[in-house]
Amino acid sequence: MRCLAALTTLLLAPTAVFAAWGYTDDGKNYVIDTNANLVVKVSKSNADLTSIKYRGIEYNGQNGKNSHVESGLAPGTVTIKQYTSPANIIKVTMKVGTLIHTLVFRYGNPNVYIFMNKRDTSITVSRYIVRIPANIFKNNVNEDTDWVPNGAPAIESGDINGVNGQTWSKHYSGKKYGRTMDYDYVGYTNNNVGMYLIRSNHEKASGGPFFRSLIRRGGDGGPDLYDIYQYNMGHTDPMRLGLQGPSVLHFTDNGAAPNHNLFARNANWDWFDALEIEGWVPASRRGAVAGVGLANMKSGFQYVVGLKNDQAQYWTIATGAWRIGNALPGTYTLTVYKGELEVHTSTITIAAGSTATRNTITLVDPNDTPAIWRIGDWDGTPRGLLNFQDTPMKPTYMHPSDSRLANWKVGNFIIGTTPISGFPAYIWKDVNNDYLVYFRLTDAQLARPAKIRIGVTQGQAGGRPTVAVNAWVAKLPADKGQGDTRSLTVGTYRGNNYVYEFEVPASAWVASAREYQILKITVISGKTAAGYLSPAVSFDAIDLIGL
């Protein structure tokens, strides 16, 4: 009878595939064994990951803090369900208020598949964070610019640190990872393990393909990994509601690279269709858009086609014909970017189960406008300007005060003499304002008015440019709107691309072809702050157009 009872218990237990697969209930947590050397504990209170053990080593927790949504959800209702089709799968669902958080485990996969369905703004959800204990992974002080060395004091807002002129911050992942479109995952490795958080496709996130944000952090207490859904710093995009995911917490042996089939751009997630995840939209209810090609492309620049509306966002790199698939039905703004600059905008409607088409799109490039002179390339970035000559660009992974950067208060710019790298990519009201550009005009040019175009990629603290030419002073421009947070000090120049135009009358010129005209560029704002937090702008390009 004992044998029969034991056999009955075994048959009814949720470990139905092999002894290592399934879950148990320890009273406070669901303990899930993936049969892939990964055992995870999920809190029955709020779905925190309270333990993440891979090959018996604990990879979760810092000073009592777990891996979780935001900084941990309030207690809610946590349920667990097993599936045997389309595979052996365990799903944990957490409901609190209007939020639904889902964790999925699949037999034989060393992964945790993470979903977040934020249906309104009643609960703050901007990220998923994986907290890793100290002393498992090591940092390289020069390469891991998002890992703050022990003892480095804070120099700004408690989250930017520096010592001996070198700076580090959780915001400075630009050296290894760059923009959202540049990375598929963040992670750490040692000789035993690779631990990665593979980002979701970000269709319900904010920021677009060029967004730069906090995605990894290291320090005394241990490192973190993030998938960011919405990030305040430099933010200009709408908050999108709905199902985010999956993000994938993924392990490999011996520090091996992650499985590229898990990357959002490669993955086939059809097996989620049967799992009753609220907000999940299968491929059969999605559509696509395809284009024949792009005309007026320039060599040396990357071109990106993007879709966005208030519900979703997508993008792809275009080298000719292009396609964006697996998109939610709806009407989108279709934008083509040269680098990060909008050179075409239109609308497109995508229907489920079909592919919308676009004929060849002819791009409108401001570089095509003949200029008397031009500083920089119109590409939506400060690339090539002072401190932005390198790849990756240094200000994306260090503070503007870092001693490895050239002094921002640089000498005057002389057209035809000073290299492009001599023009400051950033001008702050409190650091290097009232910058001067010297140029000459021909007799024919002196007889006519001209237009100054200043391309701005970001305006910090309401910063925007105005100009004076010799004794003539332009009318002050209105603020066109940018993110109302730190930006230039947290590794991003990305905001809204705006072009400020100033028509200069012929009467403003010094009436001699031998004399220099003097252009003064001044950052203005109704807001006040000091130093590198003062109102500022990031430049794309500046030129003078004859009228």
C-alpha positions as CSV (number, residue, x, y, z in Angstrom):
1,M,0.0,0.0,0.0
2,R,2.9,2.4,0.8
3,C,4.3,1.7,-2.6
4,L,1.0,2.3,-4.3
5,A,0.5,5.6,-2.3
6,A,4.0,6.7,-3.2
7,L,3.4,5.9,-6.9
8,T,0.1,7.7,-6.9
9,T,1.7,10.8,-5.3
10,L,4.4,10.7,-7.9
11,L,2.0,10.5,-10.8
12,L,0.0,13.4,-9.5
13,A,3.0,15.6,-8.8
14,P,3.7,18.5,-11.1
15,T,7.1,17.0,-12.1
16,A,5.6,15.0,-14.9
17,V,8.3,14.9,-17.5
18,F,11.5,13.8,-15.7
19,A,12.4,14.0,-12.0
20,A,14.3,17.4,-12.5
21,W,11.4,19.1,-14.4
22,G,8.5,20.8,-12.7
23,Y,7.7,22.9,-9.6
24,T,7.2,22.5,-5.9
25,D,5.7,24.9,-3.4
26,D,7.9,25.7,-0.4
27,G,5.2,27.8,1.3
28,K,6.6,31.2,0.2
29,N,7.8,30.5,-3.3
30,Y,7.1,28.3,-6.3
31,V,10.4,26.5,-6.9
32,I,10.8,25.8,-10.7
33,D,13.3,23.4,-12.1
34,T,13.8,23.8,-15.9
35,N,15.8,20.5,-16.2
36,A,18.5,22.7,-17.8
37,N,20.6,23.3,-14.6
38,L,18.5,26.3,-13.8
39,V,16.3,26.4,-10.7
40,V,14.3,29.5,-9.9
41,K,12.2,30.5,-7.0
42,V,9.3,32.8,-7.7
43,S,7.6,34.6,-4.8
44,K,4.0,33.6,-4.2
45,S,3.4,37.2,-2.9
46,N,4.6,39.4,-5.8
47,A,6.5,37.2,-8.3
48,D,9.9,38.5,-7.4
49,L,12.6,36.1,-8.4
50,T,13.9,35.2,-4.9
51,S,16.5,32.7,-6.1
52,I,18.2,32.0,-9.4
53,K,20.5,29.1,-9.2
54,Y,22.4,27.9,-12.3
55,R,24.5,24.7,-11.8
56,G,24.0,25.2,-8.0
57,I,25.4,28.8,-7.8
58,E,23.1,31.6,-6.7
59,Y,22.9,34.5,-9.2
60,N,20.1,36.5,-7.5
61,G,20.1,39.1,-4.8
62,Q,21.8,42.1,-3.3
63,N,21.4,43.1,0.3
64,G,17.9,41.6,0.5
65,K,16.8,42.9,-2.8
66,N,15.6,40.5,-5.5
67,S,15.2,40.5,-9.3
68,H,11.9,42.0,-10.2
69,V,9.7,44.5,-11.9
70,E,10.6,48.1,-11.1
71,S,11.8,47.9,-7.5
72,G,9.4,45.1,-6.6
73,L,5.6,45.0,-7.0
74,A,3.1,45.2,-4.2
75,P,1.6,41.9,-3.1
76,G,-1.0,40.5,-5.5
77,T,-2.4,37.3,-6.8
78,V,0.2,34.8,-8.0
79,T,-0.9,31.6,-9.9
80,I,1.0,28.8,-11.6
81,K,0.0,26.6,-14.5
82,Q,1.6,23.8,-16.4
83,Y,1.2,23.0,-20.1
84,T,2.2,19.9,-22.1
85,S,1.5,21.5,-25.5
86,P,3.1,22.9,-27.5
87,A,5.9,21.8,-25.1
88,N,6.3,21.2,-21.4
89,I,5.9,24.7,-20.0
90,I,5.3,26.4,-16.7
91,K,3.6,29.8,-16.5
92,V,3.5,32.0,-13.4
93,T,1.1,34.9,-13.5
94,M,1.1,37.8,-11.1
95,K,-1.9,40.2,-11.0
96,V,-1.8,43.4,-8.9
97,G,-4.3,46.2,-9.7
98,T,-4.4,46.6,-13.4
99,L,-0.9,45.1,-14.0
100,I,-0.3,41.5,-15.2
101,H,3.3,40.2,-14.9
102,T,4.0,36.8,-16.4
103,L,7.1,34.5,-16.1
104,V,7.4,31.4,-18.4
105,F,9.7,28.4,-18.1
106,R,10.2,25.8,-20.8
107,Y,11.5,22.3,-20.3
108,G,15.2,22.0,-21.1
109,N,15.7,25.8,-21.6
110,P,18.1,27.6,-19.2
111,N,15.9,30.7,-19.6
112,V,13.3,32.8,-17.8
113,Y,10.9,34.4,-20.3
114,I,9.6,37.7,-18.8
115,F,6.4,39.6,-19.8
116,M,4.9,42.8,-18.5
117,N,1.4,44.0,-19.3
118,K,0.9,47.6,-18.2
119,R,-2.6,48.6,-19.0
120,D,-2.7,52.1,-17.5
121,T,-0.6,54.5,-15.5
122,S,-1.9,53.4,-12.1
123,I,1.3,51.3,-11.4
124,T,4.8,52.5,-12.2
125,V,6.6,50.1,-14.5
126,S,9.7,51.3,-16.3
127,R,12.0,48.3,-16.2
128,Y,12.8,44.8,-15.3
129,I,15.9,44.5,-13.2
130,V,18.1,41.4,-12.5
131,R,20.1,41.9,-9.3
132,I,23.3,39.8,-9.2
133,P,25.3,39.1,-6.0
134,A,28.7,40.7,-5.5
135,N,32.0,38.8,-6.3
136,I,30.7,36.6,-9.1
137,F,31.6,38.8,-12.0
138,K,34.6,41.2,-12.3
139,N,34.9,44.4,-14.1
140,N,37.5,46.1,-16.2
141,V,37.8,49.6,-14.9
142,N,38.5,51.1,-18.4
143,E,36.0,49.0,-20.4
144,D,33.1,48.6,-18.0
145,T,32.2,52.3,-17.9
146,D,28.8,51.5,-16.3
147,W,30.5,49.8,-13.3
148,V,31.5,52.3,-10.6
149,P,34.8,51.4,-9.0
150,N,35.0,51.0,-5.2
151,G,35.5,54.3,-3.5
152,A,34.8,56.6,-6.5
153,P,32.8,59.5,-5.1
154,A,29.7,60.9,-6.6
155,I,30.2,64.1,-8.7
156,E,26.6,64.6,-9.9
157,S,23.1,63.6,-8.6
158,G,24.5,60.6,-6.6
159,D,24.6,58.4,-9.8
160,I,27.7,59.7,-11.6
161,N,31.0,59.1,-10.0
162,G,34.6,60.1,-10.7
163,V,38.1,59.9,-9.5
164,N,41.4,61.3,-10.9
165,G,39.5,62.9,-13.8
166,Q,37.9,59.6,-15.0
167,T,34.1,59.1,-14.7
168,W,31.7,56.1,-14.4
169,S,28.0,55.8,-14.1
170,K,25.1,53.3,-14.5
171,H,24.1,55.6,-17.4
172,Y,27.3,55.0,-19.3
173,S,26.7,51.8,-21.3
174,G,27.5,53.6,-24.6
175,K,31.0,52.0,-24.9
176,K,29.8,48.4,-25.0
177,Y,26.2,48.6,-26.1
178,G,25.2,51.9,-27.6
179,R,21.7,52.6,-28.8
180,T,18.7,50.3,-28.5
181,M,19.1,49.1,-32.1
182,D,22.8,48.3,-31.5
183,Y,22.4,45.6,-28.9
184,D,20.4,42.4,-28.5
185,Y,21.4,41.7,-24.9
186,V,23.4,42.9,-21.9
187,G,25.3,40.6,-19.6
188,Y,28.3,39.5,-17.8
189,T,30.6,36.5,-18.2
190,N,33.3,34.6,-16.3
191,N,35.1,31.3,-17.0
192,N,32.1,29.3,-15.7
193,V,29.0,31.1,-17.0
194,G,27.5,33.6,-19.3
195,M,24.5,35.5,-17.7
196,Y,22.5,37.6,-20.1
197,L,19.3,39.6,-20.2
198,I,18.1,39.6,-23.8
199,R,16.0,42.6,-24.6
200,S,12.5,42.3,-25.9
201,N,11.5,43.7,-29.3
202,H,10.5,47.0,-27.5
203,E,7.4,47.3,-29.6
204,K,5.6,48.7,-26.5
205,A,8.7,50.5,-25.1
206,S,9.5,54.2,-25.7
207,G,12.4,55.9,-27.3
208,G,12.8,54.4,-30.8
209,P,15.9,52.8,-32.4
210,F,18.4,55.5,-31.4
211,F,17.5,55.7,-27.7
212,R,20.3,55.5,-25.1
213,S,19.5,54.6,-21.6
214,L,20.5,52.7,-18.4
215,I,20.8,49.0,-19.3
216,R,23.5,47.7,-17.0
217,R,25.1,48.8,-13.7
218,G,27.9,47.5,-11.5
219,G,29.3,48.5,-8.2
220,D,30.2,47.4,-4.6
221,G,27.0,45.5,-3.9
222,G,27.0,43.6,-7.2
223,P,25.9,44.2,-10.8
224,D,22.5,44.6,-12.4
225,L,21.0,43.9,-15.8
226,Y,18.0,45.9,-17.1
227,D,15.4,45.8,-19.8
228,I,14.1,49.3,-19.9
229,Y,10.6,50.0,-21.1
230,Q,10.5,53.7,-20.5
231,Y,13.3,55.8,-19.3
232,N,13.2,59.4,-18.0
233,M,16.6,60.7,-19.1
234,G,16.4,62.5,-22.4
235,H,12.9,61.1,-22.9
236,T,10.7,62.6,-25.6
237,D,8.6,59.6,-26.8
238,P,5.1,58.7,-25.5
239,M,4.6,56.0,-22.8
240,R,3.2,53.0,-24.6
241,L,0.8,50.7,-22.8
242,G,0.2,47.0,-23.3
243,L,2.3,43.8,-23.2
244,Q,6.0,44.1,-23.1
245,G,8.1,41.0,-23.8
246,P,9.4,38.6,-23.8
247,S,12.7,39.7,-22.2
248,V,14.8,36.6,-21.7
249,L,17.1,35.9,-18.7
250,H,19.5,33.4,-20.3
251,F,22.5,31.3,-19.1
252,T,25.3,29.6,-20.9
253,D,28.2,27.5,-19.8
254,N,31.9,28.6,-19.7
255,G,31.1,32.2,-20.6
256,A,29.8,31.3,-24.0
257,A,27.9,33.8,-26.1
258,P,24.1,33.9,-25.8
259,N,21.9,31.9,-28.2
260,H,21.2,34.2,-31.1
261,N,17.9,32.5,-31.7
262,L,16.6,34.2,-28.6
263,F,17.3,37.7,-30.0
264,A,14.1,39.6,-30.6
265,R,15.1,40.1,-34.3
266,N,15.6,36.4,-34.8
267,A,13.2,34.6,-32.4
268,N,10.2,32.6,-33.4
269,W,7.7,33.0,-30.5
270,D,4.8,31.1,-32.0
271,W,4.9,28.7,-29.0
272,F,3.6,31.5,-26.8
273,D,0.3,31.5,-28.8
274,A,-1.2,28.7,-26.7
275,L,-0.2,30.0,-23.3
276,E,-3.1,32.4,-22.6
277,I,-0.9,35.4,-21.9
278,E,-3.1,38.4,-21.8
279,G,-2.2,41.0,-24.4
280,W,-0.2,38.5,-26.5
281,V,-0.9,39.0,-30.3
282,P,0.1,36.0,-32.5
283,A,1.9,36.4,-35.8
284,S,-1.4,35.5,-37.6
285,R,-2.9,38.8,-36.3
286,R,0.0,40.9,-37.3
287,G,1.1,42.5,-40.6
288,A,4.0,43.9,-42.4
289,V,5.2,46.8,-44.6
290,A,7.8,46.4,-47.4
291,G,9.5,49.0,-49.6
292,V,11.2,48.7,-53.0
293,G,14.1,50.9,-52.1
294,L,15.4,54.4,-51.1
295,A,16.6,57.0,-53.6
296,N,19.2,59.7,-52.8
297,M,21.1,57.6,-50.3
298,K,24.6,58.9,-49.4
299,S,27.6,56.7,-49.0
300,G,29.0,56.5,-45.5
301,F,25.7,56.7,-43.7
302,Q,23.4,54.1,-42.2
303,Y,19.7,54.3,-43.2
304,V,17.0,53.2,-40.9
305,V,13.2,52.9,-41.6
306,G,11.0,53.3,-38.6
307,L,7.4,52.9,-37.7
308,K,5.7,54.4,-34.7
309,N,2.4,55.5,-33.2
310,D,1.2,55.8,-29.7
311,Q,0.7,52.0,-29.4
312,A,3.9,50.5,-31.0
313,Q,7.2,51.1,-32.6
314,Y,9.4,49.1,-35.0
315,W,12.5,49.7,-37.2
316,T,14.9,48.1,-39.6
317,I,18.2,48.9,-41.3
318,A,17.7,49.6,-45.0
319,T,20.4,49.2,-47.7
320,G,18.0,49.0,-50.6
321,A,14.7,47.1,-50.5
322,W,13.5,46.8,-46.9
323,R,10.8,45.1,-44.8
324,I,9.3,45.5,-41.3
325,G,7.3,42.4,-40.3
326,N,5.4,41.2,-37.3
327,A,3.8,44.6,-36.7
328,L,0.6,45.2,-34.9
329,P,-2.3,46.4,-37.1
330,G,-2.7,50.2,-37.2
331,T,-1.7,53.5,-38.9
332,Y,1.9,54.5,-38.3
333,T,4.2,57.3,-39.0
334,L,6.8,55.9,-41.4
335,T,10.1,57.7,-41.1
336,V,13.4,57.1,-42.9
337,Y,16.5,58.3,-41.1
338,K,19.9,59.1,-42.6
339,G,22.0,58.3,-39.6
340,E,19.6,59.6,-36.9
341,L,18.0,62.4,-39.0
342,E,14.6,62.3,-40.4
343,V,14.8,62.6,-44.3
344,H,11.4,61.3,-45.1
345,T,8.1,61.1,-43.2
346,S,4.7,59.7,-44.3
347,T,1.9,57.5,-43.0
348,I,1.2,53.8,-43.6
349,T,-1.6,51.6,-42.5
350,I,-0.9,47.9,-41.7
351,A,-3.6,45.3,-41.6
352,A,-3.4,41.9,-40.0
353,G,-2.3,39.1,-42.3
354,S,-1.2,41.4,-45.1
355,T,1.9,43.4,-46.3
356,A,1.5,47.0,-47.1
357,T,3.9,48.2,-49.9
358,R,5.8,51.4,-50.6
359,N,7.4,52.4,-53.9
360,T,10.8,53.8,-54.0
361,I,11.1,56.7,-51.5
362,T,13.1,59.7,-52.5
363,L,14.8,61.2,-49.5
364,V,15.0,64.9,-48.7
365,D,18.5,65.5,-47.4
366,P,19.4,69.0,-46.0
367,N,23.0,68.3,-47.1
368,D,21.7,68.6,-50.7
369,T,21.0,72.3,-50.2
370,P,24.0,74.3,-51.6
371,A,25.7,76.1,-48.7
372,I,28.1,79.0,-48.5
373,W,29.7,77.0,-45.7
374,R,28.7,74.1,-43.5
375,I,30.0,72.6,-40.3
376,G,29.3,68.9,-39.7
377,D,27.1,66.5,-41.6
378,W,23.4,66.5,-41.5
379,D,22.8,63.1,-39.9
380,G,21.1,63.8,-36.6
381,T,24.2,63.3,-34.5
382,P,27.2,65.4,-33.4
383,R,29.6,62.9,-35.0
384,G,32.8,64.5,-36.1
385,L,32.5,67.6,-33.9
386,L,34.6,68.2,-30.8
387,N,34.8,65.1,-28.6
388,F,32.7,63.1,-31.0
389,Q,35.5,62.0,-33.4
390,D,35.8,58.5,-32.0
391,T,33.7,55.3,-32.3
392,P,32.0,54.7,-29.9
393,M,31.6,58.4,-29.2
394,K,33.2,59.3,-25.9
395,P,30.4,61.5,-24.4
396,T,28.1,58.5,-24.6
397,Y,30.1,56.8,-21.9
398,M,31.7,59.5,-19.8
399,H,30.7,62.7,-18.1
400,P,31.4,66.0,-20.0
401,S,33.9,66.9,-17.2
402,D,36.0,63.7,-17.9
403,S,39.7,64.5,-18.4
404,R,39.9,62.2,-21.4
405,L,37.7,64.8,-23.3
406,A,39.1,67.9,-24.8
407,N,38.2,71.2,-23.1
408,W,34.7,72.3,-24.2
409,K,35.7,75.9,-24.0
410,V,37.7,75.8,-27.3
411,G,39.0,78.6,-29.5
412,N,36.9,80.4,-32.1
413,F,36.0,78.6,-35.3
414,I,37.3,80.0,-38.6
415,I,35.6,78.7,-41.7
416,G,38.2,77.3,-44.1
417,T,40.8,77.0,-41.4
418,T,39.5,75.2,-38.3
419,P,38.7,71.5,-38.8
420,I,35.2,70.3,-38.0
421,S,36.5,68.6,-34.9
422,G,37.2,72.1,-33.5
423,F,33.6,73.0,-33.2
424,P,32.1,72.1,-29.8
425,A,29.4,69.4,-30.1
426,Y,27.8,70.7,-26.9
427,I,27.4,74.3,-25.8
428,W,26.2,75.0,-22.2
429,K,24.9,78.3,-21.0
430,D,27.2,78.1,-18.0
431,V,30.3,76.5,-19.6
432,N,31.2,77.6,-23.1
433,N,28.4,80.0,-24.2
434,D,28.6,82.8,-26.8
435,Y,30.7,80.7,-29.2
436,L,32.1,82.6,-32.2
437,V,32.4,81.5,-35.9
438,Y,34.4,83.7,-38.3
439,F,33.8,83.6,-42.0
440,R,34.2,85.7,-45.1
441,L,31.8,86.4,-47.9
442,T,32.3,87.3,-51.6
443,D,31.1,90.7,-53.0
444,A,28.2,88.9,-54.6
445,Q,27.3,87.2,-51.3
446,L,27.5,90.5,-49.4
447,A,24.8,91.9,-51.6
448,R,22.2,89.4,-50.6
449,P,20.6,88.1,-47.4
450,A,21.4,84.6,-46.1
451,K,19.9,82.0,-43.8
452,I,21.7,80.3,-40.9
453,R,20.5,76.8,-40.2
454,I,21.4,75.2,-36.8
455,G,20.5,71.6,-36.3
456,V,20.0,70.6,-32.7
457,T,19.6,67.0,-31.5
458,Q,18.8,67.8,-27.9
459,G,18.1,70.8,-25.8
460,Q,18.9,70.3,-22.1
461,A,16.9,72.3,-19.5
462,G,15.0,74.3,-22.2
463,G,18.3,75.2,-24.0
464,R,18.0,76.5,-27.6
465,P,20.3,78.5,-29.8
466,T,20.0,82.1,-30.9
467,V,22.5,84.1,-33.0
468,A,24.0,87.5,-33.6
469,V,25.9,88.4,-36.7
470,N,28.2,91.4,-36.2
471,A,25.9,94.1,-34.8
472,W,22.7,92.4,-35.9
473,V,20.8,90.3,-33.3
474,A,18.2,87.7,-34.3
475,K,14.8,87.5,-32.7
476,L,14.9,85.0,-29.8
477,P,13.4,81.6,-30.9
478,A,10.7,79.8,-28.9
479,D,11.4,76.5,-27.1
480,K,10.4,73.7,-29.5
481,G,10.3,71.1,-26.8
482,Q,12.7,68.5,-25.6
483,G,13.0,66.1,-22.7
484,D,12.8,67.8,-19.4
485,T,15.5,65.8,-17.6
486,R,19.2,65.4,-17.6
487,S,20.6,64.3,-21.0
488,L,24.0,65.5,-22.0
489,T,25.5,64.4,-18.7
490,V,24.0,60.9,-18.8
491,G,25.4,59.7,-22.0
492,T,22.8,60.8,-24.6
493,Y,22.6,63.6,-27.2
494,R,19.3,62.1,-28.4
495,G,16.2,64.2,-28.2
496,N,14.1,65.7,-30.9
497,N,15.9,66.8,-34.1
498,Y,15.0,70.5,-34.7
499,V,16.4,73.0,-37.2
500,Y,16.5,76.6,-36.0
501,E,16.6,79.0,-38.9
502,F,17.6,82.7,-38.8
503,E,17.4,84.9,-41.9
504,V,20.2,87.4,-41.9
505,P,19.6,90.7,-43.8
506,A,22.3,91.9,-46.2
507,S,22.5,95.0,-44.0
508,A,24.0,92.9,-41.2
509,W,27.2,92.1,-43.1
510,V,30.5,94.0,-42.7
511,A,30.7,95.4,-46.2
512,S,34.1,94.0,-47.2
513,A,35.1,90.7,-48.8
514,R,38.4,91.0,-47.0
515,E,36.9,91.3,-43.5
516,Y,35.6,88.5,-41.3
517,Q,31.9,88.3,-40.5
518,I,31.4,87.2,-36.9
519,L,28.6,84.8,-35.9
520,K,27.9,84.5,-32.2
521,I,25.9,81.4,-31.1
522,T,24.3,81.7,-27.7
523,V,22.3,79.2,-25.7
524,I,19.2,80.7,-24.1
525,S,16.6,79.3,-21.7
526,G,14.1,80.4,-19.1
527,K,15.4,77.8,-16.8
528,T,18.5,78.0,-14.6
529,A,21.1,75.4,-13.4
530,A,24.8,75.4,-13.0
531,G,27.7,74.0,-14.9
532,Y,27.1,70.9,-17.0
533,L,23.5,70.8,-15.9
534,S,22.8,74.3,-17.2
535,P,20.7,74.8,-20.3
536,A,22.6,73.4,-23.3
537,V,22.3,72.1,-26.8
538,S,23.8,69.3,-28.8
539,F,24.5,70.1,-32.4
540,D,24.0,68.1,-35.6
541,A,25.2,70.6,-38.3
542,I,25.3,74.3,-38.9
543,D,25.4,76.0,-42.3
544,L,24.9,79.3,-44.1
545,I,22.6,79.3,-47.1
546,G,22.5,82.1,-49.7
547,L,19.0,83.6,-50.4
